[in-house]
Amino acid sequence: MIRLLTLALMLTVSGLVFGATSDVYPLESEADRERFRDLTKELRCPKCQNQNIADSNAPIAEDMKNEVYRMVREGATDEEVFEALVGRFGEFVRYRPQLEPRTVMLWATPAIVVFGGVLIVIGVVVRSRRNTEGASALTDDQRLRAEKILRADGADTTGDAGPRT
């Protein structure tokens, strides 16, 4: 019973805390609130290696959230928000950098690696098939010699335990 009461108290308190955090950035419409949430999830914190600014508590992330809030409140488009923050903090703050001449290698590297791997696998398969097809059978001289060796070894199995000479 105590556990159930503790759980109910925790859920009530967490609801109050969640409600308080949404009032930190009050916006007029639900669409603006949704845009603000989406933008803060799409922007990376420059200090926290792989964390978006919505989840980061770093001071620079707070500054970025304040800037996004200000721009959304003023009616800036998503692209204007991205351009302003990329201009200030660099392309790193975008989780999905735009395709530009300087980011072509970033986008093309996975395809190049996969294509190179496929070429290597094809080369190994072709080479192994070529080697198995090119393997020659024994010549007549080699076959006769092998038969002689096998007959000579078979002659010693008569039960004679003496040394071979």
Contacts in CASP RR format, 6 or more apart in sequence:
PFRMAT RR
TARGET T0000
AUTHOR 0000-0000-0000
METHOD contacts of the structure
MODEL  1
MIRLLTLALMLTVSGLVFGATSDVYPLESEADRERFRDLTKELRCPKCQN
QNIADSNAPIAEDMKNEVYRMVREGATDEEVFEALVGRFGEFVRYRPQLE
PRTVMLWATPAIVVFGGVLIVIGVVVRSRRNTEGASALTDDQRLRAEKIL
RADGADTTGDAGPRT
22 33 0 8 1.000
25 33 0 8 1.000
25 36 0 8 1.000
25 65 0 8 1.000
25 69 0 8 1.000
27 33 0 8 1.000
27 36 0 8 1.000
27 69 0 8 1.000
27 72 0 8 1.000
27 73 0 8 1.000
28 73 0 8 1.000
32 72 0 8 1.000
32 73 0 8 1.000
35 72 0 8 1.000
35 78 0 8 1.000
36 68 0 8 1.000
36 69 0 8 1.000
36 72 0 8 1.000
37 54 0 8 1.000
38 78 0 8 1.000
39 68 0 8 1.000
39 72 0 8 1.000
39 78 0 8 1.000
39 81 0 8 1.000
39 82 0 8 1.000
40 52 0 8 1.000
40 53 0 8 1.000
40 54 0 8 1.000
40 64 0 8 1.000
40 65 0 8 1.000
40 68 0 8 1.000
41 52 0 8 1.000
41 54 0 8 1.000
42 52 0 8 1.000
42 82 0 8 1.000
42 94 0 8 1.000
42 95 0 8 1.000
42 96 0 8 1.000
43 52 0 8 1.000
43 53 0 8 1.000
43 64 0 8 1.000
43 68 0 8 1.000
43 82 0 8 1.000
43 85 0 8 1.000
43 93 0 8 1.000
43 94 0 8 1.000
43 95 0 8 1.000
44 50 0 8 1.000
44 51 0 8 1.000
44 52 0 8 1.000
44 53 0 8 1.000
44 92 0 8 1.000
44 93 0 8 1.000
44 94 0 8 1.000
44 95 0 8 1.000
45 51 0 8 1.000
45 52 0 8 1.000
45 53 0 8 1.000
45 56 0 8 1.000
45 58 0 8 1.000
45 60 0 8 1.000
45 61 0 8 1.000
45 64 0 8 1.000
45 93 0 8 1.000
46 60 0 8 1.000
46 89 0 8 1.000
46 92 0 8 1.000
46 93 0 8 1.000
47 56 0 8 1.000
47 58 0 8 1.000
47 60 0 8 1.000
47 61 0 8 1.000
48 56 0 8 1.000
48 58 0 8 1.000
48 61 0 8 1.000
51 61 0 8 1.000
52 95 0 8 1.000
53 61 0 8 1.000
53 64 0 8 1.000
53 65 0 8 1.000
53 68 0 8 1.000
54 65 0 8 1.000
64 85 0 8 1.000
64 89 0 8 1.000
64 93 0 8 1.000
67 84 0 8 1.000
67 85 0 8 1.000
67 88 0 8 1.000
68 81 0 8 1.000
68 85 0 8 1.000
71 80 0 8 1.000
71 81 0 8 1.000
71 84 0 8 1.000
72 81 0 8 1.000
76 84 0 8 1.000
82 94 0 8 1.000
85 93 0 8 1.000
86 93 0 8 1.000
86 94 0 8 1.000
91 97 0 8 1.000
91 103 0 8 1.000
97 103 0 8 1.000
97 106 0 8 1.000
99 107 0 8 1.000
138 146 0 8 1.000
156 164 0 8 1.000
END
